[in-house]
Amino acid sequence: MTSFASEKLKVYYWPMFGRAGAALRMLEHTGTKYEHISAFPDIAGVCTAFGGGSDTFAPPIVVDGEYQISQSTAVTTYVGQKSGLGAGVDQFKAAQYLADIVDLFEGGIGKNSGAGGAALKIYLEGDGSGKPSRFTKQATNLSRGIKGPYFFGDSPSYVDFFLCQHMDWQDEMCLRRLREEIQLDCFGPYPKIKAVAEGIRNLDSYKNYSGPLKTCGRPGFVKEDDFFAAYKGKKVRAVVLCAGQGSRLRPLTNTVPKCMVKYKGNCIIDYILASLRASGVEDICLVKGYLASVLERKDTTSIVNKDYDKTNMVATLFCAEEQLDSVDDLVLSYSDIIYNPKIVQALLASNADVSVVIDRQWRSLWEARMENPLTDAETLKISEDGFITEIGKKPKSYDEIEGQYIGLMKFSAAGVKILREHYHALDKNAIYDGKSYPNMYMTTLLQSLINSGVKVSPVFIDGGWTEVDEPTDLEYDLDVSSIPL
Ligand SMILES: N[C@@H](CCC(=O)N[C@@H](CS)C(=O)NCC(=O)O)C(=O)O
């Protein structure tokens, strides 16, 4: 039995459940007639916030005959009590729980997630001091109020609908992705709270709702990849491309892959691992190919490019595609280069979506390694606003070389997504700089990204690295003393 003043209640709210979720769900559940008014001029007329002349500030607003009420807590109480969902409810405790729910979901999760993934992490998990987080205290408190299965016992009340409204909203904003991608189920330790939301979601009125409303009408509200990356603390993973045969280094590569050739007494790969780890990059995946079983390194993961003899760098990278999620940043490294930790740190410090290490002092290294540097060097041009416009072509003169690509780069979590989508959208039958799709060079892919409008940022270095292509490269004297092997 309902006791509304009017035949048909008016609910003024945007075209979504949002903060009107509890009221709308209760009206659906009790079969009460209502009109959902969501055109802006109509909403504005009842909202002081938008110029209206009443004492109700912002949506949701319920109009029941002469009576007009706002604030989602008050609206929920009004609709709940008048629609019969206040039976057995201690109204004073209910007022407390509604405020507690707002404090936890809007003040806690909402406000902190608005400040970014890092702020939400501290709110949910604590500041690392070992003291319980604010969320822990609030959720413990809220949970204690629930008799079970619902707040006031066996049947759902308006407080339960209100909790579910908030749970639905925050699930959509961020909690679902935290559970799925970061395995963080923040309400896991509070089964009573989860049971309330589940109980409401299992009601026929909720399950069978077929109207147009979604929890959140605007996708722009929902947290994006960078938020989750910030939550994870910008974890960086590295993929090292180790599939190559290194034919020019034979016989040194007859029994080991190229990255295991020794430079100053140590395998090239061990310099790479040491520089990455010294810079805090622990999660390292080696993509192996030629003599895969010979390359074993502790605390690394690996994947094998079985077609290593028929494919090139890009195809090798995409063998590790399962490593390329859109949460972690990715450092991508060739395995025939040796670089010091400072170079990795400069790369990590870049905030760009795509960052490529560029050596401005490349010429002295090339001059030491070969007779005519121009024959082996590649073009690199930078725009006035500081982005790479051209990379990896055959240069006609030194003017076309503003630095040299070294085979080390970083993609932000968003950059990884851009890279993957771009690569998969390319025509697999086309020829790229004279190469088939599986044989595409990394610089060709970077150029293709640039051509499609993606900003590729140089991270300039001045030496501190070398490359091993020919046996004579092993004679070059790089100072490796800062690489902690
Ligand atoms: N505390 C109020 C907040 C109301 C509110 O923020 N409404 C939003 C839509 S969900 C709005 O349109 N606000 C407009 C404004 O504050 O200017 C409640 O819970 O009802």
PDBQT file of the ligand as one rigid body, heavy atoms in Angstrom, charges set to zero:
ROOT
HETATM    1  N1  LIG A 501      23.529  15.921  -2.086  1.00  0.00    +0.000 N 
HETATM    2  C1  LIG A 501      22.623  15.935  -3.188  1.00  0.00    +0.000 C 
HETATM    3  C2  LIG A 501      23.459  16.131  -4.429  1.00  0.00    +0.000 C 
HETATM    4  C3  LIG A 501      22.634  16.379  -5.630  1.00  0.00    +0.000 C 
HETATM    5  C4  LIG A 501      23.466  16.469  -6.850  1.00  0.00    +0.000 C 
HETATM    6  O1  LIG A 501      24.694  16.620  -6.790  1.00  0.00    +0.000 OA
HETATM    7  N2  LIG A 501      22.832  16.375  -7.993  1.00  0.00    +0.000 N 
HETATM    8  C5  LIG A 501      23.554  16.403  -9.233  1.00  0.00    +0.000 C 
HETATM    9  C6  LIG A 501      23.068  15.330 -10.153  1.00  0.00    +0.000 C 
HETATM   10  S1  LIG A 501      23.344  13.708  -9.468  1.00  0.00    +0.000 SA
HETATM   11  C7  LIG A 501      23.370  17.730  -9.922  1.00  0.00    +0.000 C 
HETATM   12  O2  LIG A 501      22.851  17.824 -11.003  1.00  0.00    +0.000 OA
HETATM   13  N3  LIG A 501      23.823  18.770  -9.268  1.00  0.00    +0.000 N 
HETATM   14  C8  LIG A 501      23.777  20.080  -9.803  1.00  0.00    +0.000 C 
HETATM   15  C9  LIG A 501      24.491  21.082  -8.934  1.00  0.00    +0.000 C 
HETATM   16  O3  LIG A 501      24.923  20.720  -7.829  1.00  0.00    +0.000 OA
HETATM   17  O4  LIG A 501      24.691  22.189  -9.418  1.00  0.00    +0.000 OA
HETATM   18  C10 LIG A 501      21.857  14.618  -3.265  1.00  0.00    +0.000 C 
HETATM   19  O5  LIG A 501      22.356  13.618  -2.804  1.00  0.00    +0.000 OA
HETATM   20  O6  LIG A 501      20.750  14.620  -3.793  1.00  0.00    +0.000 OA
ENDROOT
TORSDOF 0
